[in-house]
Amino acid sequence: MLQIGTLFHLVLLTGLSAPHLATAGSLHWSQRPFEERLEHAKRLLRESPLIDGHNDVPMDIRSVVNNRLEDFPFDQNLTEIEPWASRTSCPTDLPRLRAGLLGGQFWSAYVPCSSQYKNAATQTLEQIDVIHRLVKKYPDDLQFVDKADDILAAHANGKIASMIGVEGGHSMDASLGILRTFYDAGVRYMTLTHMCNTPWGDNSEMEDTPEFEGLTPWGENVIKEMNRLGMFVDLAHVSAQTMRDALDASVAPVIFSHSNARTVHDVHRNVPDDVLRRMPENGGVVMVNFVPFYLTDDYSSASISHVVEHINYIRDLIGEDHVGIGSDFNGIPFTPIGLEDVSKFPYLFAELLLDEERWNDESLKKLAGLNLIRAFKKMEEVRDSLSGVTPVEEPIPRDDVIDHLDCVNEWPAPKPE
Ligand SMILES: *[C@@H]1O[C@H](CO)[C@@H](O)[C@H](O)[C@H]1NC(C)=O
């Protein structure tokens, strides 16, 4: 059934006078024009922020223009400007973010696994730097945010709340000092692995041939330190056993910044049901991505309806409080039909509006961003409750990094005899 807010909106939209209310109100979304539904979806995203868990624009800025922002006109429609226009996928710029009504973004500080044991930490700090510089360059559109409450404040202020997530534990060089420095630089999630194992945890690519059976004991220290700092543990990309171990170790809500449901599409990158079922108790959020390979077998036909299928599956299994959106735009070579770029976010909500059995205005706002904000606040409460706890000072065990001692700096060289 329609909500009061919907009726009110319909009156605004169509200019219907009060006597027509009952007739108009009895119509289902499916009986009304698409444009009306899209307008309603946009209205929801104006009222309450849409927060995307993962966007790889900073990776493109590095790979295409070597982090030179003067060569990256983010305030222009990049589909009309080379070299961006010729890329197979160029889905993000400020005009289209505005058209898509994005309210908050975790910008990804990602560096490739090939930099592990080399210059991963240096490159990651450069990606954090380029995100800060991007936000400062466009103050009319972007606002840097590192607290849950500031997301709503930025949205109310007409700005896109801009947050930082580090994608992959290899970025911290097995050093809790680097992890703490990331936090001080504004990082509010770290994905425990990308597509390589760290010396303390297994990733999803090697799930069938695990090196550690999940997290090592020192990996649990990483979780402990992230809880103490107030940085989300992100379980996208990790193996199922690493997910379980992290859920055992974490006293704060975790997120999946961009992950789908394994029962809907059976690939290791997606989240199995037993892990999904633990989210209500944990308080975290699974943010569904738009990656064709993780949506369906027939990935060239991946579309908005596959995204809806993953969202609905997770909602039906664990409830509307634990699902969100983490597109992975700019991290994917091509995009699903109907979700070609960031301007299309409202189309996803317009699609979900059709499903009045499952979704109403209130639950769509939770999906859009309120779930993430709730988890963020809870994580901050846990951080505050741990304020008397001292930082973890135990370095990674020497044997865990024996082949890489020259690169893992927390371990001093043994004293010469
Ligand atoms: C960006 O440019 C493309 C191609 O000209 C156009 O279809 C699209 O509507 C533009 N988007 C915005 C938000 O200006």
The ligand as an SDF file (V2000), in Angstrom:
LIG
                    3D

 14 14  0  0  0  0  0  0  0  0999 V2000
   26.9600   13.7150  -20.1190 C   0  0  0  0  0  0  0  0  0  0  0  0
   27.1700   13.6300  -21.5090 O   0  0  0  0  0  0  0  0  0  0  0  0
   26.4280   12.5980  -22.1590 C   0  0  0  0  0  0  0  0  0  0  0  0
   26.8770   12.5280  -23.6020 C   0  0  0  0  0  0  0  0  0  0  0  0
   26.7740   13.7960  -24.1930 O   0  0  0  0  0  0  0  0  0  0  0  0
   24.9310   12.8650  -21.9880 C   0  0  0  0  0  0  0  0  0  0  0  0
   24.2060   11.8170  -22.5710 O   0  0  0  0  0  0  0  0  0  0  0  0
   24.6110   12.9560  -20.5010 C   0  0  0  0  0  0  0  0  0  0  0  0
   23.2460   13.3110  -20.3350 O   0  0  0  0  0  0  0  0  0  0  0  0
   25.4730   13.9800  -19.8280 C   0  0  0  0  0  0  0  0  0  0  0  0
   25.2140   13.9320  -18.3920 N   0  0  0  0  0  0  0  0  0  0  0  0
   25.1090   15.0130  -17.6170 C   0  0  0  0  0  0  0  0  0  0  0  0
   24.7550   14.8000  -16.2070 C   0  0  0  0  0  0  0  0  0  0  0  0
   25.3130   16.1250  -18.0280 O   0  0  0  0  0  0  0  0  0  0  0  0
  1  2  1  0
  1 10  1  0
  2  3  1  0
  3  4  1  0
  3  6  1  0
  4  5  1  0
  6  7  1  0
  6  8  1  0
  8  9  1  0
  8 10  1  0
 10 11  1  0
 11 12  1  0
 12 13  1  0
 12 14  2  0
M  END
$$$$
